[in-house]
Amino acid sequence: MTNNESLTRRIESLRSNREKAMFKDTIWKTSAPNYSIRISSTSHKGDFGEAIFKEIIDSKEAKDLGFKGAQIQDGTGPFDVLVSHETHGEVKVECKLATMDTNGGFQFNGIRKSREYDILYCVGVGTSEFYHTLKTKAFCKKHLTTVMEKGNKDGFKYSVKPEKLLPLRTNEDNLFSGTALLQDLISLISKRDMKRG
C-alpha cells in the first residue's frame, strides 16, 4: 500500500467516524416530527412562521379578544403580517422562525432594526414541539447587539433557550393554544398606544 493510499484510508475512516458521531449527538433525527421543517428552505420556514401567526390571530379566541384578522404581506411590504384590532387599530408584525440548534436553543436571524414593524414574532421549532414569543421593536433596538453577518449593519440575531419562550401546546389538554401569546400581544400594543397618546 502506498503512502497516499494509506493516508486516504485513514482520512476516510476519520470522516466516517466523525459523521457517525455527529449524527449520534444531533437532536435532529430524520424521524423527528418536525424534521421536514428543519430541512426546509429559509423561504418556506418564513412562510410557515407567518402562517402560524396568522392562524393564531384568525382563531375564534382572538376574535373574542377583539382581533379582526391578519393579512400576510407576501413580501410586498416592510413587515410580514398586518394585524387589525377593534380597539388598538393596526399592528405591523415581523415574523422570524428558527429551528432548535445543537445546544438546545434558538437563534432568530436577520432581525432588522430599520424595518417598519411594531412587534417581532418569533416561533421556535423543536424536534417535536413549537415555542413562541413577542418582542417590541424597542426591545430589538435596545437589546439586540450581535450583528449576524459582516458588512450588514442591520441584520441582528436573537438567541434564546426554549424555557424563556411560551410553549405553543398547552400542558392541560395537549392542544395548540395561542392564549398567552394573544394576551401578551394585547399588553404590548396597549403600551404602544399609551406612548402614542
C-alpha positions in Angstrom: 0.0 0.0 0.0 1.4 3.4 -0.9 1.6 6.3 1.5 -1.2 8.1 -0.4 -3.5 5.1 -0.2 -2.8 4.7 3.5 -3.4 8.4 4.2 -6.6 8.3 2.1 -7.9 5.3 4.1 -7.1 7.0 7.4 -8.8 10.2 6.4 -11.9 8.4 5.1 -12.1 6.5 8.3 -11.8 9.7 10.4 -14.5 11.3 8.2 -16.8 8.3 8.6 -16.3 8.2 12.4 -16.9 11.9 12.6 -20.1 11.7 10.6 -21.4 8.8 12.9 -20.5 10.8 16.0 -22.2 13.9 14.7 -25.4 12.1 13.8 -25.4 10.3 17.1 -25.1 13.6 19.0 -27.6 15.6 17.0 -31.1 16.2 18.2 -32.4 16.3 14.7 -33.0 12.7 13.7 -34.9 12.1 10.4 -37.7 10.5 12.4 -38.3 13.7 14.4 -41.9 15.0 13.8 -40.6 18.5 12.8 -37.7 17.3 10.7 -39.3 18.4 7.4 -39.4 22.0 8.8 -35.8 21.8 9.8 -34.6 20.9 6.3 -37.0 23.3 4.5 -35.6 26.3 2.7 -35.3 29.7 4.5 -38.2 31.0 2.5 -40.5 28.0 3.3 -39.6 28.4 7.0 -40.6 32.0 6.9 -43.9 31.2 5.2 -44.6 28.6 7.9 -43.9 31.1 10.7 -46.2 33.7 9.2 -48.9 31.1 8.7 -48.7 30.0 12.3 -49.1 33.6 13.5 -52.0 34.2 11.1 -53.8 31.1 12.4 -53.4 32.4 16.0 -54.8 35.8 15.1 -57.6 34.4 12.9 -58.7 32.0 15.7 -62.1 32.3 17.5 -60.2 33.0 20.7 -58.5 36.0 19.1 -61.8 37.3 17.7 -63.2 37.1 21.2 -60.3 39.4 22.3 -61.1 42.0 19.6 -58.7 40.9 16.9 -60.3 41.3 13.4 -57.8 39.3 11.5 -54.3 39.2 10.0 -53.1 39.7 6.4 -49.8 38.2 5.3 -48.0 40.7 3.2 -46.2 38.1 0.9 -43.0 40.2 0.7 -44.8 43.3 -0.6 -44.2 45.5 2.4 -41.6 46.3 5.1 -43.1 43.9 7.5 -44.7 40.4 7.3 -48.2 40.5 8.8 -50.7 43.3 9.3 -53.0 42.6 12.3 -56.2 44.5 12.9 -57.7 45.0 16.3 -61.0 46.7 17.1 -59.6 48.9 19.9 -55.9 49.2 19.0 -56.1 49.5 15.2 -53.4 48.1 13.0 -50.3 46.3 14.3 -47.3 45.6 12.0 -45.6 42.3 12.8 -42.3 41.0 11.6 -42.1 37.1 11.9 -39.0 35.0 12.4 -38.7 31.2 12.6 -35.7 29.3 14.0 -35.2 25.6 14.4 -33.5 24.3 17.6 -29.7 24.2 17.3 -27.4 21.6 18.7 -27.2 23.4 22.0 -30.9 23.2 22.5 -31.6 26.8 21.8 -32.9 29.0 19.1 -31.2 31.7 17.0 -33.5 34.1 15.2 -31.5 35.7 12.5 -31.8 38.7 10.2 -33.8 40.9 12.5 -33.7 44.4 11.0 -34.0 47.3 13.4 -34.6 49.7 10.5 -37.7 47.9 9.1 -41.2 49.3 9.8 -42.8 47.0 12.4 -44.3 47.3 15.8 -43.9 43.7 17.1 -41.4 40.9 16.4 -43.0 37.4 16.5 -40.5 34.6 17.0 -41.5 30.9 16.6 -39.0 28.3 17.6 -39.3 24.8 16.2 -38.0 22.0 18.3 -37.8 18.3 17.2 -41.4 17.8 18.2 -42.7 21.0 19.8 -43.2 24.7 19.0 -42.4 27.7 21.1 -43.0 31.3 20.6 -42.7 34.9 21.9 -43.3 38.5 21.1 -40.8 41.4 21.4 -41.4 45.0 20.7 -39.3 46.9 18.2 -38.0 49.0 21.1 -36.7 45.7 22.7 -34.9 44.8 19.5 -33.3 48.2 19.2 -32.1 48.2 22.8 -31.1 44.5 23.3 -30.1 43.0 20.0 -26.4 43.9 19.6 -24.9 40.9 17.7 -24.7 41.6 14.0 -25.4 38.5 12.1 -23.1 39.0 9.1 -20.1 41.2 8.2 -21.0 44.1 6.0 -24.7 44.1 7.1 -25.1 46.6 9.9 -28.8 45.9 10.2 -29.1 42.1 10.4 -29.2 41.1 14.1 -29.8 37.9 15.9 -31.8 37.0 19.0 -30.6 33.8 20.8 -32.8 32.3 23.4 -33.5 28.9 25.2 -37.0 27.3 25.0 -37.6 27.8 28.7 -37.7 31.6 28.0 -40.4 31.1 25.4 -44.1 30.2 25.5 -45.0 26.7 24.5 -47.5 26.6 21.7 -49.0 23.4 23.0 -50.8 23.6 26.4 -50.0 21.1 29.2 -53.6 20.7 30.2 -55.1 19.3 27.1 -52.0 18.8 24.8 -53.6 21.0 22.2 -52.1 24.0 20.4 -53.2 27.3 22.0 -52.4 31.0 21.4 -54.0 32.3 24.6 -50.8 33.5 26.3 -49.4 35.0 23.1 -52.7 36.9 22.4 -52.7 38.3 26.0 -49.1 39.4 25.6 -49.9 41.0 22.2 -52.7 43.0 23.7 -50.5 44.1 26.6 -47.7 45.2 24.2 -50.0 47.1 21.8 -51.7 48.8 24.8 -48.4 50.0 26.0 -47.6 51.2 22.4 -50.9 53.1 22.4 -50.2 54.7 25.8 -46.8 56.0 24.5 -48.5 57.5 21.4 -51.4 59.1 23.4 
